């Protein structure tokens, strides 16, 4: 949210998608309720450094913006909520004071309910200008709607084919053509292949959006982390024989935040170089196996 938009919102009232918090030196304890409510309802903007008094907004400022910002991002990405969350933030100077603005996006229905403290009863929704604890029926409805399709087929309406990595798609096709040269995905166009893999889904109006599977398989690294902030793949080489007192738990480690296809190719190449392959002739005595 730019400064002009913020000033305009501060001339109004708190509503279902806008809330202010003083947060001068630290995060308010009830911030988890607001985050849960925005994530479960229809997104919203959190403003730190502004107070409400007598129906008006007063810019009080954040005295330690670095700490408040870092604490908030840690709260979202840590273990406080049942899944890691992310937020885009902006910093503005108003009347010589620092104001922090964060947008909390509504999560896809397949990821709801968003709750905190490891207790699903701590599920909140937004009603008017307040965050209200969701009823048992409302939580059950979220769970029911979330189970209607698998998580990998979850539609990501804000992600398009521009978020796909062309090299990852090329890697997949090369590998497929070597293993199964007559497979229809080898000869069809890219869009048909992606639809067949359920990596993309058609939008109602026009165009395509990615599914969670499509993003994880073929997505650009930065876009994968935008949607799944805690995503990474760990490859460990562990000694075959190991006792409980051994100091060396693994002899090689490779971590990747790239998509699954690119990570697979890199890990496979590492394995191919590590594992000894004995030389042997085929029965014809001419070609190697």
C-alpha beads as a LAMMPS data file, in Angstrom:
LAMMPS data file: protein, C-alpha beads

289 atoms
288 bonds

1 atom types
1 bond types

-500.0 500.0 xlo xhi
-500.0 500.0 ylo yhi
-500.0 500.0 zlo zhi

Masses

1 110.0

Atoms # bond

1 1 1 0.000 0.000 0.000
2 1 1 1.512 3.317 -1.043
3 1 1 1.394 6.423 1.137
4 1 1 -1.472 8.063 -0.738
5 1 1 -3.645 4.963 -0.324
6 1 1 -2.739 4.766 3.363
7 1 1 -3.686 8.400 3.996
8 1 1 -7.018 7.797 2.281
9 1 1 -7.746 4.739 4.419
10 1 1 -6.810 6.615 7.599
11 1 1 -9.526 9.142 6.840
12 1 1 -12.130 6.380 7.154
13 1 1 -12.841 3.702 9.779
14 1 1 -11.582 0.221 10.635
15 1 1 -13.466 -2.321 8.599
16 1 1 -13.239 -5.940 7.506
17 1 1 -9.989 -5.449 5.572
18 1 1 -8.207 -2.766 7.614
19 1 1 -6.903 -2.592 11.165
20 1 1 -4.427 -0.367 13.021
21 1 1 -2.183 -1.223 15.962
22 1 1 0.068 0.994 18.073
23 1 1 2.991 -1.479 18.227
24 1 1 5.388 1.224 19.359
25 1 1 8.087 -1.101 20.664
26 1 1 6.652 -4.622 20.239
27 1 1 3.871 -6.590 18.640
28 1 1 0.516 -6.538 20.438
29 1 1 -0.482 -9.937 21.852
30 1 1 -3.803 -10.006 19.991
31 1 1 -2.123 -9.634 16.585
32 1 1 -2.448 -13.402 16.018
33 1 1 -6.236 -13.069 16.057
34 1 1 -6.184 -10.415 13.350
35 1 1 -3.785 -12.399 11.166
36 1 1 -5.950 -15.519 11.522
37 1 1 -9.094 -13.526 10.695
38 1 1 -7.633 -11.871 7.587
39 1 1 -6.173 -15.173 6.334
40 1 1 -9.506 -16.945 6.824
41 1 1 -11.777 -14.257 5.404
42 1 1 -10.814 -11.981 2.531
43 1 1 -7.352 -10.533 3.106
44 1 1 -6.616 -7.332 4.955
45 1 1 -4.118 -4.603 5.775
46 1 1 -2.397 -4.271 9.152
47 1 1 -0.933 -0.895 10.066
48 1 1 1.596 -0.591 12.888
49 1 1 2.278 2.835 14.382
50 1 1 -1.293 4.172 14.334
51 1 1 -3.806 4.314 17.188
52 1 1 -7.548 4.834 17.193
53 1 1 -9.008 7.307 19.664
54 1 1 -12.431 8.912 19.656
55 1 1 -13.228 7.515 16.241
56 1 1 -10.103 9.076 14.721
57 1 1 -6.697 7.727 13.773
58 1 1 -3.603 9.153 15.453
59 1 1 -0.131 8.467 14.062
60 1 1 1.956 7.477 17.078
61 1 1 4.809 5.845 15.152
62 1 1 6.863 2.691 15.628
63 1 1 9.899 3.475 17.769
64 1 1 11.793 0.299 16.904
65 1 1 10.706 -0.542 13.341
66 1 1 13.452 -3.116 12.680
67 1 1 12.488 -5.175 15.727
68 1 1 8.741 -4.950 15.120
69 1 1 9.118 -5.852 11.470
70 1 1 11.439 -8.805 12.141
71 1 1 9.251 -10.063 14.988
72 1 1 6.183 -9.954 12.741
73 1 1 7.823 -11.832 9.860
74 1 1 9.151 -14.411 12.341
75 1 1 5.652 -14.780 13.786
76 1 1 4.207 -15.465 10.332
77 1 1 6.909 -17.907 9.219
78 1 1 7.424 -19.643 12.550
79 1 1 5.411 -22.299 14.338
80 1 1 2.777 -20.023 15.862
81 1 1 0.302 -20.738 13.050
82 1 1 -0.631 -24.144 11.697
83 1 1 1.014 -23.291 8.343
84 1 1 3.706 -20.710 7.498
85 1 1 2.319 -17.414 6.226
86 1 1 3.902 -14.554 4.304
87 1 1 3.249 -10.850 3.903
88 1 1 4.349 -7.947 1.772
89 1 1 5.327 -4.928 3.849
90 1 1 5.807 -1.208 3.248
91 1 1 7.437 1.502 5.367
92 1 1 6.145 5.082 5.356
93 1 1 7.149 8.255 7.172
94 1 1 4.172 10.282 8.394
95 1 1 4.574 13.445 10.436
96 1 1 8.168 12.422 11.032
97 1 1 7.129 9.054 12.445
98 1 1 7.570 5.545 11.057
99 1 1 4.497 3.552 10.066
100 1 1 4.672 -0.101 8.951
101 1 1 2.046 -1.572 6.653
102 1 1 1.571 -5.305 6.033
103 1 1 -0.940 -7.025 3.792
104 1 1 -2.198 -10.431 4.893
105 1 1 -3.585 -12.394 1.957
106 1 1 -6.573 -14.677 2.257
107 1 1 -5.374 -18.260 2.067
108 1 1 -6.855 -20.687 -0.480
109 1 1 -9.811 -22.600 0.903
110 1 1 -7.763 -25.794 0.733
111 1 1 -5.403 -24.337 3.366
112 1 1 -8.078 -23.108 5.792
113 1 1 -8.698 -22.855 8.657
114 1 1 -5.713 -20.787 9.743
115 1 1 -5.347 -20.979 13.514
116 1 1 -2.622 -20.426 16.098
117 1 1 -1.145 -22.078 19.148
118 1 1 -1.709 -25.575 17.794
119 1 1 -5.400 -25.352 18.744
120 1 1 -7.983 -25.315 15.942
121 1 1 -10.348 -23.563 18.332
122 1 1 -8.108 -20.498 17.868
123 1 1 -9.610 -19.902 14.423
124 1 1 -10.798 -16.357 13.806
125 1 1 -12.808 -14.684 11.056
126 1 1 -13.342 -11.045 10.183
127 1 1 -16.748 -9.484 10.828
128 1 1 -17.028 -5.753 10.219
129 1 1 -14.164 -4.035 11.984
130 1 1 -13.419 -6.814 14.472
131 1 1 -11.882 -10.279 14.586
132 1 1 -14.308 -12.861 15.964
133 1 1 -13.661 -16.437 17.055
134 1 1 -15.098 -18.811 14.472
135 1 1 -17.935 -21.030 15.626
136 1 1 -17.676 -24.801 15.576
137 1 1 -19.920 -24.861 12.519
138 1 1 -17.765 -22.310 10.682
139 1 1 -14.594 -24.295 11.394
140 1 1 -16.266 -27.507 10.225
141 1 1 -17.339 -25.775 7.011
142 1 1 -13.752 -24.670 6.322
143 1 1 -12.494 -28.213 6.904
144 1 1 -15.203 -29.640 4.663
145 1 1 -14.406 -27.227 1.839
146 1 1 -10.675 -27.837 2.241
147 1 1 -11.082 -31.581 1.750
148 1 1 -12.925 -31.315 -1.552
149 1 1 -9.730 -31.559 -3.558
150 1 1 -6.146 -32.616 -2.975
151 1 1 -3.565 -30.065 -1.916
152 1 1 -1.449 -30.525 -5.043
153 1 1 -4.412 -29.615 -7.284
154 1 1 -5.018 -26.418 -5.317
155 1 1 -5.514 -23.524 -7.750
156 1 1 -3.206 -20.535 -7.335
157 1 1 -5.179 -17.794 -9.051
158 1 1 -2.404 -15.197 -8.630
159 1 1 0.181 -17.374 -10.419
160 1 1 0.284 -17.568 -14.226
161 1 1 2.384 -19.364 -16.823
162 1 1 4.823 -16.444 -16.628
163 1 1 5.821 -17.865 -13.227
164 1 1 7.024 -21.128 -14.801
165 1 1 10.705 -21.784 -15.479
166 1 1 11.210 -22.646 -19.148
167 1 1 14.356 -24.650 -18.400
168 1 1 12.514 -26.830 -15.877
169 1 1 9.871 -27.666 -18.480
170 1 1 12.596 -28.432 -21.035
171 1 1 14.365 -30.707 -18.515
172 1 1 11.161 -32.652 -17.934
173 1 1 10.526 -33.109 -21.647
174 1 1 14.080 -34.225 -22.327
175 1 1 13.928 -36.818 -19.573
176 1 1 10.500 -38.020 -20.713
177 1 1 11.576 -38.300 -24.351
178 1 1 14.510 -40.501 -23.333
179 1 1 12.419 -42.807 -21.162
180 1 1 9.192 -42.820 -23.168
181 1 1 9.764 -41.279 -26.602
182 1 1 6.229 -42.082 -27.788
183 1 1 4.493 -40.470 -24.837
184 1 1 1.937 -37.835 -26.015
185 1 1 3.458 -35.210 -23.697
186 1 1 6.636 -35.326 -25.806
187 1 1 4.959 -34.146 -29.022
188 1 1 2.049 -31.972 -27.808
189 1 1 2.437 -28.245 -27.181
190 1 1 3.433 -26.889 -23.782
191 1 1 -0.061 -25.828 -22.691
192 1 1 -1.575 -29.221 -23.520
193 1 1 1.187 -30.949 -21.597
194 1 1 0.701 -28.730 -18.540
195 1 1 -3.066 -29.281 -18.623
196 1 1 -2.529 -33.016 -18.906
197 1 1 -0.236 -32.976 -15.899
198 1 1 -2.769 -30.800 -14.018
199 1 1 0.033 -28.302 -13.539
200 1 1 -2.257 -25.502 -14.747
201 1 1 -6.014 -24.920 -14.627
202 1 1 -8.267 -22.898 -16.887
203 1 1 -9.626 -19.643 -15.533
204 1 1 -13.334 -18.880 -15.939
205 1 1 -12.778 -15.797 -18.085
206 1 1 -9.612 -16.537 -20.041
207 1 1 -6.073 -17.761 -19.593
208 1 1 -4.616 -20.198 -17.091
209 1 1 -3.483 -20.211 -13.490
210 1 1 -1.009 -22.592 -11.853
211 1 1 -1.873 -25.367 -9.460
212 1 1 0.264 -26.058 -6.392
213 1 1 1.720 -29.072 -8.201
214 1 1 2.590 -26.987 -11.257
215 1 1 4.324 -24.341 -9.164
216 1 1 6.330 -26.892 -7.177
217 1 1 7.317 -28.873 -10.269
218 1 1 8.107 -26.130 -12.761
219 1 1 7.910 -22.789 -10.915
220 1 1 10.577 -20.121 -10.690
221 1 1 12.413 -20.275 -7.387
222 1 1 11.304 -16.860 -6.113
223 1 1 7.651 -17.563 -6.935
224 1 1 7.730 -20.917 -5.145
225 1 1 9.032 -19.189 -2.017
226 1 1 6.365 -16.487 -2.339
227 1 1 3.671 -19.135 -1.957
228 1 1 5.528 -21.643 0.220
229 1 1 8.009 -19.630 2.368
230 1 1 9.320 -22.709 4.192
231 1 1 9.845 -24.810 1.062
232 1 1 13.173 -26.535 0.476
233 1 1 14.414 -30.009 -0.440
234 1 1 17.250 -31.592 1.540
235 1 1 19.484 -34.273 0.017
236 1 1 21.669 -36.130 2.530
237 1 1 24.240 -38.854 1.950
238 1 1 24.243 -40.999 5.113
239 1 1 26.857 -43.685 5.833
240 1 1 25.466 -47.192 5.408
241 1 1 26.730 -48.349 8.792
242 1 1 26.347 -46.036 11.695
243 1 1 26.149 -46.522 15.458
244 1 1 24.289 -44.268 17.870
245 1 1 27.482 -42.622 19.124
246 1 1 28.778 -41.713 15.675
247 1 1 29.682 -38.062 15.295
248 1 1 29.207 -38.031 11.517
249 1 1 25.509 -38.219 10.718
250 1 1 25.924 -37.489 7.030
251 1 1 28.863 -37.092 4.655
252 1 1 27.279 -34.795 2.096
253 1 1 24.362 -32.403 2.163
254 1 1 22.689 -30.497 -0.621
255 1 1 19.735 -28.152 -0.035
256 1 1 17.675 -26.660 -2.830
257 1 1 14.869 -24.102 -3.029
258 1 1 14.422 -24.697 -6.749
259 1 1 11.478 -26.581 -8.208
260 1 1 11.202 -30.349 -7.909
261 1 1 12.230 -31.049 -11.521
262 1 1 15.407 -28.973 -11.389
263 1 1 16.301 -30.327 -7.952
264 1 1 15.734 -33.900 -9.146
265 1 1 18.079 -33.425 -12.120
266 1 1 20.804 -31.939 -9.919
267 1 1 20.487 -34.633 -7.241
268 1 1 20.432 -37.398 -9.870
269 1 1 23.629 -36.002 -11.389
270 1 1 25.283 -35.996 -7.945
271 1 1 24.201 -39.587 -7.328
272 1 1 25.406 -40.704 -10.745
273 1 1 28.865 -39.292 -10.015
274 1 1 29.002 -40.783 -6.504
275 1 1 27.768 -44.317 -7.047
276 1 1 30.351 -46.648 -8.670
277 1 1 28.997 -48.378 -11.774
278 1 1 30.905 -51.588 -12.658
279 1 1 31.786 -52.135 -16.298
280 1 1 30.288 -55.241 -17.944
281 1 1 29.656 -56.385 -21.506
282 1 1 26.314 -57.386 -22.841
283 1 1 25.846 -61.024 -23.959
284 1 1 26.892 -60.033 -27.505
285 1 1 30.374 -59.297 -26.147
286 1 1 30.485 -55.926 -27.952
287 1 1 28.394 -53.313 -26.132
288 1 1 28.655 -52.260 -22.525
289 1 1 25.636 -52.690 -20.285

Bonds

1 1 1 2
2 1 2 3
3 1 3 4
4 1 4 5
5 1 5 6
6 1 6 7
7 1 7 8
8 1 8 9
9 1 9 10
10 1 10 11
11 1 11 12
12 1 12 13
13 1 13 14
14 1 14 15
15 1 15 16
16 1 16 17
17 1 17 18
18 1 18 19
19 1 19 20
20 1 20 21
21 1 21 22
22 1 22 23
23 1 23 24
24 1 24 25
25 1 25 26
26 1 26 27
27 1 27 28
28 1 28 29
29 1 29 30
30 1 30 31
31 1 31 32
32 1 32 33
33 1 33 34
34 1 34 35
35 1 35 36
36 1 36 37
37 1 37 38
38 1 38 39
39 1 39 40
40 1 40 41
41 1 41 42
42 1 42 43
43 1 43 44
44 1 44 45
45 1 45 46
46 1 46 47
47 1 47 48
48 1 48 49
49 1 49 50
50 1 50 51
51 1 51 52
52 1 52 53
53 1 53 54
54 1 54 55
55 1 55 56
56 1 56 57
57 1 57 58
58 1 58 59
59 1 59 60
60 1 60 61
61 1 61 62
62 1 62 63
63 1 63 64
64 1 64 65
65 1 65 66
66 1 66 67
67 1 67 68
68 1 68 69
69 1 69 70
70 1 70 71
71 1 71 72
72 1 72 73
73 1 73 74
74 1 74 75
75 1 75 76
76 1 76 77
77 1 77 78
78 1 78 79
79 1 79 80
80 1 80 81
81 1 81 82
82 1 82 83
83 1 83 84
84 1 84 85
85 1 85 86
86 1 86 87
87 1 87 88
88 1 88 89
89 1 89 90
90 1 90 91
91 1 91 92
92 1 92 93
93 1 93 94
94 1 94 95
95 1 95 96
96 1 96 97
97 1 97 98
98 1 98 99
99 1 99 100
100 1 100 101
101 1 101 102
102 1 102 103
103 1 103 104
104 1 104 105
105 1 105 106
106 1 106 107
107 1 107 108
108 1 108 109
109 1 109 110
110 1 110 111
111 1 111 112
112 1 112 113
113 1 113 114
114 1 114 115
115 1 115 116
116 1 116 117
117 1 117 118
118 1 118 119
119 1 119 120
120 1 120 121
121 1 121 122
122 1 122 123
123 1 123 124
124 1 124 125
125 1 125 126
126 1 126 127
127 1 127 128
128 1 128 129
129 1 129 130
130 1 130 131
131 1 131 132
132 1 132 133
133 1 133 134
134 1 134 135
135 1 135 136
136 1 136 137
137 1 137 138
138 1 138 139
139 1 139 140
140 1 140 141
141 1 141 142
142 1 142 143
143 1 143 144
144 1 144 145
145 1 145 146
146 1 146 147
147 1 147 148
148 1 148 149
149 1 149 150
150 1 150 151
151 1 151 152
152 1 152 153
153 1 153 154
154 1 154 155
155 1 155 156
156 1 156 157
157 1 157 158
158 1 158 159
159 1 159 160
160 1 160 161
161 1 161 162
162 1 162 163
163 1 163 164
164 1 164 165
165 1 165 166
166 1 166 167
167 1 167 168
168 1 168 169
169 1 169 170
170 1 170 171
171 1 171 172
172 1 172 173
173 1 173 174
174 1 174 175
175 1 175 176
176 1 176 177
177 1 177 178
178 1 178 179
179 1 179 180
180 1 180 181
181 1 181 182
182 1 182 183
183 1 183 184
184 1 184 185
185 1 185 186
186 1 186 187
187 1 187 188
188 1 188 189
189 1 189 190
190 1 190 191
191 1 191 192
192 1 192 193
193 1 193 194
194 1 194 195
195 1 195 196
196 1 196 197
197 1 197 198
198 1 198 199
199 1 199 200
200 1 200 201
201 1 201 202
202 1 202 203
203 1 203 204
204 1 204 205
205 1 205 206
206 1 206 207
207 1 207 208
208 1 208 209
209 1 209 210
210 1 210 211
211 1 211 212
212 1 212 213
213 1 213 214
214 1 214 215
215 1 215 216
216 1 216 217
217 1 217 218
218 1 218 219
219 1 219 220
220 1 220 221
221 1 221 222
222 1 222 223
223 1 223 224
224 1 224 225
225 1 225 226
226 1 226 227
227 1 227 228
228 1 228 229
229 1 229 230
230 1 230 231
231 1 231 232
232 1 232 233
233 1 233 234
234 1 234 235
235 1 235 236
236 1 236 237
237 1 237 238
238 1 238 239
239 1 239 240
240 1 240 241
241 1 241 242
242 1 242 243
243 1 243 244
244 1 244 245
245 1 245 246
246 1 246 247
247 1 247 248
248 1 248 249
249 1 249 250
250 1 250 251
251 1 251 252
252 1 252 253
253 1 253 254
254 1 254 255
255 1 255 256
256 1 256 257
257 1 257 258
258 1 258 259
259 1 259 260
260 1 260 261
261 1 261 262
262 1 262 263
263 1 263 264
264 1 264 265
265 1 265 266
266 1 266 267
267 1 267 268
268 1 268 269
269 1 269 270
270 1 270 271
271 1 271 272
272 1 272 273
273 1 273 274
274 1 274 275
275 1 275 276
276 1 276 277
277 1 277 278
278 1 278 279
279 1 279 280
280 1 280 281
281 1 281 282
282 1 282 283
283 1 283 284
284 1 284 285
285 1 285 286
286 1 286 287
287 1 287 288
288 1 288 289
